[in-house]
Amino acid sequence: MRLSLRVTVSVALAFIIAQALRLPLGGLWAILTAVVVTQMSVGGSLKAALEYSIGTVGGAIYAGAIAALVPHQSELALLGVLGLAVAPLALLAALNPNFRIGPFTAVLVVLGSEATHAGPIASASTRVLEVALGGGVGLLVSLLILPARAHVMANEAAADLIDLMASALPSLFSAFTRKTDRAAILRIQRSLGDALARFNAVESEATHERRVTRYSNPAEPRSLPRSLLRLRHDLIMIGRAGAAPLAEPLRDRLGPLLTRVGATADAWLRATSDALLAGRNQPPLTAVNGSIEDFMEEINALRRDGATRALPSDALEHLFALGFALEQLRENLKDLAASVTDCAYSSM
């Protein structure tokens, strides 16, 4: 509803200004630009405005120069000019996403000058003017009409991902003690990947917001994306290590300890998600560290008792992969704790 209101106001303002300035086609491109720039968050609007401005100015200057310097009296010549204008800009857009609007602008400049019977320089200038007008309106509305802070939305997306990780861990650990549905495990991993992608998209907008506006602390930490990515990798490792249950002699001794690791990590991650949203420090990792240490000690006890000597090599590899994944999980949970603490400090 907030986005709907902002887009509607942007369209109305752009239309009124375009009519007052008597822009060609009723200010069509100014209005469309205002719609594109008005995003869910201030950071998203800044990102869209930057990309749209760079692509428009670059495309208009280049396409205007080509159309002005290369004669195109016939349709075949016009086709050649259109190709010369679009091809390099399309290549540039493939190399740099900031220029994605460049080829679109080139088409408007070349063909727009033919449709309106204005010169290519006038067509390019009008295009830049309309984009500047629409972009300015979109930014102004995003800043003043129920503004949404991108870094708050990023924290919400991060909290959603952490909650998903919390709910996934018990299921992933249960695969080591009993046969599980691998399709269900794959669905869990896929949902985690989708949630991480959503977080990264919003975090990209928050980065633009931090750079340009005062809506968030310029020194706000950026370690949270790194921590979440590492934890995502840990869950992938745990899921792969749990492709089959542990060997029969190990299940009775290690199964309850793994269940405890999953339960303590689940509880800590959910508390950390709440702390991130509330802007406070998360609880200590004492219970999680203790459960992982007990598991590692039990593995050492199995070695001392000679219980691992009779195991086949694949069962040993299975056990060692699980131990390595848990060590990584412990380190990256500590890294996440530091990241959430930094977020809480920066929001003060």
N, C-alpha and C positions, 0 to 999 in steps of 0.2 A: 504493500500500500504506500509506503514511503517513497519507493522508487517510482511508482505510478504517478504520485503527486508531483515529484520533481520533474519527470519527463514531460508531463502535461504543462507545467509552468514554463519549462524550457521552450517547448514548441510555441506556446502563446507569445512569449517575449520575443523569440527570434522572428516570428511572423510579423509582429507589430513593428519591430525595428526595420525588417526588410521592406515592408510596405512604405514606411516613412522614407526610406532611402531609395525607393523605386528600383530595387535590384531586379535583374533579369529573371524571368520565369517565376516571379513572385517570391524570390528569395529561397527557392527550393533547396539549394545546396547548403545555405545557412541553416535552414530548419533541420535538414537531415544530419548535419554536423552536430547541432545541439542535441539531437536524440542520441547519436553515437557517443558523445562525450559525457552525457549524464549517466553515470554508472551507479552501482549499488553503494559504493563508498567514495570518500574524497580521494583516496589513493587510486582507485580505479579510474576516476575521472581525470586525474592528473596523468596517469599512464596513457589513457586513450587520447587526451589532448596533445601530449607530447608526440606520440606516434603519428597522429593525424596531421599535426603541424609539420613535422619533419618530412613526411611523405608528400604532403601537398606542396610545400615550398620547393622542395627538390624537383618534384615531377613537373610543376608549373614552369619553373625556370628552364629546365631542359627541354620540355615539349614545346614551350613558346619559342625558344631559340631555333629548334629544328623546323617548326612550322613557318617561322619568319624567314629563315635562310634558304630553305629548299622549296622551289616553286612546285605547286601542285594544282594545276589548272584542270587536269582530267581526273577521272575517278581512279585510274590506274596509278597516277602520280600521288593521289591522296592516300591510296592504299600503301604505297611505298613510304610516305611520310609517317603514316600511322605505325607501320612496322618499325621504322627507325626510332620513333619516339617510345614505343612500348617495350621493345626487346631489351635494351640495356637496363631500363628501370625494372623489368621483371627479373633479370639476373641479379640486380642489386637487392631486390626484395627477398630473393632466395637466400642471399648471403647475410642480410640484415633485416630482421622483422620490422624495424622502425620505418622501413620504406615500403611496407605492404600496400599502402594507398597510392604509391607513386604511379604504377601502370594505370590505375583507375583515373587518376588526375590527368595523365597524358591523353587518354581517350577523350575526356571532357574538353580539354584545351583544344585539341586538334579538330574534333568534330563539332564542338560547341561554337568555334569561330565560324565554321561553315554554316551552321544552322541559324546563328544570330546575325550573320553577315558582319561580324566585328573582326578586327584583326587579331592575329594570334597573341600579340602582346596584351591587347585589351582583354582577351578571353582569359589569359593566364592571370592577369591582375585581378579580374573579377573573381576568379576562382579562389585566389589567396584571400581576398577581402571577405568573401562569404564564409570561408572556413575560419578565418580569424574571428568573425562576428559570431558564428555558431559555437565555436569553441569557447569564446569568452562567456557567452550566455550560459553554456552548459556548466562551466567551472563555477561561475557566480552562483548559480542555482544550487549546485552540489555543496558549496560552502555555506550557504545561507538558509536553505530550506531543509529542515530536519536532517542536518549532516550526519552521516554515519562514518565512524572512524575505522579505517581499514585495520589498524593494529588490534582493535578490540575484536573485530570479526576474525582476524587471524588466530587470536587466543581462543576464541570459541571453536574454530575449526580444529585447533590443536587439542583442545579438551575432548572433542568428539573422537578424535583419533586415539587419544590415550584411553578413553573409555572402551573403545573397540579392542585395543590391545589387552586391556584388563580382562574383558570377557573371553578373549581368544586363548589366553594362556592356559587355563584349566583344561580346555578341550585339547590343546596341543600336547600337554603333558599326559593326558589320559591315554594317548596313542602308544605310550611306552609300556603300559601295563595290560592293555586289552586291544583286540582288533577293532579298528574304527573305520568308518566310511571315509575313504580317501577323497571322494567327491565333496563331502562336507568340509574337509580340511582345505581343499582347494577353494571352496566358496569363501571360507574365512580369510584366506590369504588374499583373494581377489578383493574382498571388501576393504581390507587394510590398505591395499595398493590404491584403490579408488579414493579412500579418505585421505591418504597422504597426498595424492594429486590435487584434491580440493584445497588442502591446507597450503600447498606450494603456490597455487594460483592466487589465493588471497594474500599470502605472505609477499608475493611479488608486488601487489598493489600497496601493501603496507610499507615496502621499501621505498617506493616513490613518495609516499606520504611523508616518511621520515626525512627524506632528502629535501623536500620543497616546502613543507608547511611546518607550523608549530603545533600541529594537532597531537604530536607525540614527542617524547623526549628524543632529541637528535642522537643521544648516546645510548638509545635503547639497544639491548643486546640482540645479537643475531645468531646465538648459539642454539636456539630452540630447533630450527630446521635441521641442523646437523645431528642433534640428539635424537630427534624423532626418526630420522633416516637410519641411524645406526640401530635403534631399537627395532625398526622394521626389518632390517637385515638379520637381527638376532632371531626374530620370530620365524623368518624363512629358514634359518639354520635349524632351529628346533623342530620345525615341521618336517624338514628333510630327514633329520636324524630319527624322527618318530615314524618313518615309513613302515616300520614293522615293530612289534612289541619286543621288549628286552628278552634275552634268553631266560629260560625257565628258572634257573637257580638264582637269578638276580632280582626277579620281580618282587618276591616276598620281602626282601630286605630294602630294596630301593623304591618300590612303589609308594609306600606311605610317605616317604621323604619327598618324593616328587610331587605328591598331592599337596603336601604342606608348602612346598616352594610355590606352586601355582596359586594356592589360597592367599599366601602372604603377599605375593606380587600383585595379585588381583586387588586386594584391599588397599595396598599402597598406591597403585596407579589410580584408583578411583579417588582416593583422598588427594592425590596430586592434581588430578583434573579439577576438583573443586577448588583447590588452592590457587590454581592458575586463573580460574574465572574470578575468584574473589580478590586476587592481587595480594595474597599472603604466602608465607613460607609453607612448604609442604612438610608432612611429618617425617621423622627420622627413618632411616632405612634399617633400623636395628633388626626388626623381625625378618625382613627379606634376607639380609646378610646372614643372620643366624641360621635360617633354613637352608641356604645354599652351602654354608660351611658344614652343617651337619651332613648334607648329602656328600660333599667331598670327603669328609672324614670316613663316612661309611664305605666309599670306594677304596680308600686307603686300607680300611680294615679288611675288605674283601681280598685285597692283594696280600696283606700279611697272613691271612688265613689260607691263602693258596686257592681261593675259590675261582680265581680268574685263569688259573693255569690250564684247566681242562676245557676252556671255552674255545670254540673255533675262531679263526682270525676275523671273520666277518662280524661275529658277536663282540669281539674286543674293539674293533673299529667303531661299531655302533655305540659302545659304552664311552669310548674316548671322545667321539664326536659330541655326545650329550654333555660330557664334562666340559669340553671346550666351549660349547654354546652357553652353558650356565655361567662360566667365568666371564664371557663377553657380556652376558645379560647383566651380571652384577656391576661391571664397570660402566656400562652404558646407562643403567638406572642411576648410578652416582652422577653421571654427566647430565642426565635429565634433571636431577635434583638441583644441581648447580644452575642450570638454565632457568628453571622456574624461580629460584631464589633471585636471580638477576632480573627477571621480569617483574617480580614483586618489588624489588628495590627501585627499578626505573619508573614504576607507576606511582611512586610516592610523591 
